[in-house]
Every structure is written in C-alpha cells, then in structure tokens.
Amino acid sequence: MPKTIKSIVITLLLVVSLALSFGAGCTLDDRTLPSLGPGLDSIAEAWDLIINDYVDKDRLDTSTLSQAAIKGMVEALDDPYSAYLDAAAYQLSLSDLEGKFEGIGAYVAVKDEQIMIIAPIADSPAAKAGIKAGDIILEIDGRSASEMSLVEAVLYIRGPKGTSVRLLILHQGETEPEEIEIVRAEIEVPSVYFEMRGDIAYINITYFSKSTNEELSPVLQSITQEAATGIILDLRSNPGGLLQTVVDVASRFLKEGVVV
C-alpha cells in the first residue's frame, strides 16, 4: 500500500474535499502499549460480562462487537472530521487519491453541524441533478445525515457507477426540502491546473494523486513552448496525498540533492 500524507480531500465522492478526503499513512512500530487504566479496565470487564453471561451466546459476533466499541469511542470525540473506518471503508477512502472515483461529483463539508454542498463538480451527476453550492443534505437514502460524520456521509453517497442514491436536500433560501435521486458515475478529478499569466507560468496543484505527476508532464512541455520566464507553483490549501507522488513532482523542479 503506498505511503500517504494526511489528506483531507473530500471529493465526494463527492469529493471529501472529505471538503473530504483523508488518506492518512499508517505505520507500525515496536512501542509497548500502555497498561490498562481505569477506562480500559471497565471496557474489558464489560466485554467479559457480555461474552460469558449474555443469554443468547449464539447471536454474539466478536468482530461486530469490537468494531462497535471502536466506533463508539471515536464518536465520543464529538469531532465531525474523525470517524472509524472498517477495512472496506478504508480501502474506499483511498480511491480519493486515484484521481477518479465513483459517486455523484460534489465537494462537501461540515458547517454548523450540517453536511453542506460546497460546490458540485462541473458536468457531474450532482450538477445535472440540480445540486447547488450551499445545499444542506438532510437524508441519504432515508438515513438522517444529522448524526453522520463527514466521512460517513461521503461513504454513503459514494457507490458503484450506474447505481442511484436518494438525497433529501434543503436548498439555500428555501424552507421545504426536495428529494433528489442521482445516478452515480465515474468522476475524474484533475489535480493540476495551468495557465500563462503574461510570461509567467501559473501551476496550481490541488492535491497529490496517482495521476498528478502524469498530469504535470504536458504542462511542463507547454511552459517550454511558451518560453516562460518564471513559474508560480501554487500549493495553497493542498491537503497532501501520496508521498511518492510528492517526491516525483518535487524531482521535476529540484535537480540536485535527495528529495525526502
């Protein structure tokens, strides 16, 4: 699995430009885990009571119980940008760094404890269905979005292309919500934007996906053809992405030394 830099791209998938994404790198080391404290003692005691004394042991699924315990602890943080992802959900989140994903095509964020559309991606299913900046998502396929974290909402909205999702939307300035059904599609999300500003080349890299280095190649060719006298490399608001891509892109501009 490629190393990643902490990313908050929430391209719905929508995009979590995770407002969403969020592929954070994970490392394992040989640190010793802390001994059980009062809080963990209570959890262990509750676990033993359920496993040993629950009346219908055949219904117990230890994997489901452990995941529910972890999810409960994360939810207790009361942080809309923190969420527990199981293995399947984590793999889905990594697709934010592929440069494309299957969903409705909109940027979302949390505002005033509500899931809000920041902007639909041009020509995306979301844009064609009438989703607008400032829309509030109240429900996703009948599930209330009020108790969802941003990550959870993104994962519910995203899905295989050709399938549909129903969103209960409150448009900005309206008092009555509207239910909108949107058919998901494959959404390509470019990470490199380029324009000439006089004789200066302006390059904006919004995040570092698998395709960023490839996207940069024709841009650098254009800069040579345009005989640019300078380059502005704009990384403002870039949340990160794949570490190897960062190294590859930096190597385009740094000719000496080791890129780390």
N, C-alpha and C positions, 0 to 999 in steps of 0.2 A: 504494500500500500504506500503510495507516495507520501512523503512528509508534507505537511501543510502548515502555513502560517495562519494564525487565528483570523477567520474571515467572517464578516457579518453581511455577506451578500444575501439578500433575501429576495432573490428574484423569484418570485412566486412560481416562482414557480412556474409561480408568481415570483416574482423574484423575491427571498427573504431576503429585495435588497435587503433575505432573513434579511429593505429596509431591509432578505433575510438571510442569506445566509449564513456561513458559520462553520466551515470545516476546520476544526482546530486539531493540531497534531497531538498525538499521544505517545508518550514514552514510558518504558518500564525500567525501573532500576531496582537496586538491592536494598533500598531503605527498609528498616524494620517498622512494621505497622505499630501504632501506639496501642498500649494495653487497653482493655475495655474500661471505659469510665462509667459513671452513673447512668448516662443516657444509653450507652450501648448495652449495659447490663440489663436494663429494662427491656430493650428490644430482644435480647437473647432469651430473657425469661418469657416474654410473650410468644416468641417462636416455639419454645419448648412446650408451653401450655397448649398451643394450637396443634402441634404435631402429635403430642402424646394424649391429649384429653378431648380433642374435638369429637363430637358424637358420630360424625359420618366421615371417617378417615378416607373412604374411597373417593370422596369428592376433592380431596386435597391435591393440589398441584404445586409442588415446592418452587418450580420455576415461576409460576404466576404470582405466588406469594412474595417471593424475593423481589421481583420486578415491581410489584405494587408497593412494597416497602421503600424501595429506592425512589420511586416516583413520588411517594408521599413526602419524603424528606426534601426532595428538590422543590416540590410545590410549596412546602412550608417556608421556603426562602422568600416567597411572595415577590419574585423577580420575573417580569414578563420576558426577559431575554435569557432566562435559564430554563432548561427543560431536560427531562430524561428521555433518551432515545434508546430503544432496544436495537439489536443488531441490524434488523431490516430497515428501521427508520434511519439509522446512522448511514447505512450504505446509500439510502435515497438522498440524504442530505449532501453527500459527496458529489452528487450529479450537478450541484451548483457550480462546481469547478470544471465541468466538462465543456463549458461554452454553449451548451444547449440542454434543454430539459423538456419534459412533457407536462404541460399544465395549461393554464388559461392565459398567462402572459401579463402580469401586472406587478408593480412594486408595492409592497405593503409595509406598514409599521404599526407600532402601538402608540396611540395618542389618547390621553385622558382615559386610559384603561379600556380602550376600544380598538379593535382591529380596523385600521383605516387604509384605504387605497391611496398611495402616494401618487401613482400615475400608471395608466395602462401602457403597455408596450405598443408602439405603432403597428397597426395591421394585425394585431394579435386577436385571438378569440374574445378576450376581455373587451378590447376596444370596439370590436364589431358588435358585441352584445349590448353596448351602451354603458359599460363601466366607466366612471369618471373619477378624476382626482377629487379627494375629499369624501368619497362614498364610505359609509360605515358598513362593515359586514356584521350582520346580526346573527345569522344562522348559516351553517354549512351542511347541506343535505339533512336538514331538520334538526341538527345539533346546535345548541346555543353556543355562540362564539364568546360569550361574556366570561366564561370560565377557562377559556383556552389561552395558552401561551402563544406567542407569535409563531414559534416553531411548530406547535401542534396544528395551528390553523393552516400554515403553509402545507404541511404534510397531508391534511385532509383535502385541501383544494387541489393539490397536485395529483396526477394519476395518469394511467396509460392514454396515449392519444387515441381519439375516437370514442372515448367514454365521456359521459357528461357529469356535471356537478351542478347542484342547485344552490344558489346563494340568495339569502334574503338581505336585500340591500336598502339602506336608507340613504337616498341621495342628499347631497348638501342643500340645505334650504327647504327640504320637503319635510312633511310631518307623517306621511304614510309610507311604509316600506314597500318595496317591489321585489317579487321573487323573479330571479333571472336564471334560466338554465343555459349553461355554456358547455359546448363540446370541446374537450381538451385537444390540443395539438402539440406538435414538436415546436418548441420555441428556441430560436437561435439568439444568443445574447453576445453581441460583439463586445470585446473588451478594449479595443484600440480605436480611437477617433483622431483624425488628422486633418489639418488644413494649413494652407500657406497664409501667413499674415505679413504681406509685403514680401521681404526676402528672408523672413524668419519662419521656420517650420514649427508648428504647434502640434504636439502629440499628447493626447490625454489617454492614460491607461487607467481604466476604472477598477479593474481587479485582475489578478494573475490566474488565468485559467489554463487548461491544457493547450488551448489554441492561441494564446496571446503571442508567443514567440513567432508562430507561423503568420499571424495577422500582421506582425510588425515588419515582415520581410518586404512586401510591396510598398509599404510606407517609406522605408529607408531607400528603396530604389527611386521612389518619386522625389525624395529630398535631393538625391544626387542629380536627377534630371533637372530639377528646378534650380539647381546651383544655390541652395540655401546658404546664407552666411552664418546662420546660427540656429539652434534648436532649443525650444522650450519643452521640457518633459514634465508634464503636469501629473503629479500623483496625489493631489489633494483629495481627501475623502476615500482614498483607495484602502479597502479594509484588509488587503492581503490576498492570500490564495496559495498556490502550490510553490513550495520552496524551490524546486528545481526550475520552475518557470522564471522565478525571480532571478536566479543565478544566470539562466540563459539570456534573459533580457539585459541584465547588467553587463554581461560579457559583450554585448553589442556595442556598448559605449566605453567600457573600460578595457584598454588594450594591454595593460600591464598589471602585475600583481595577481593575487588569488582572490576570487570573488567568494565571499562566505555569507 
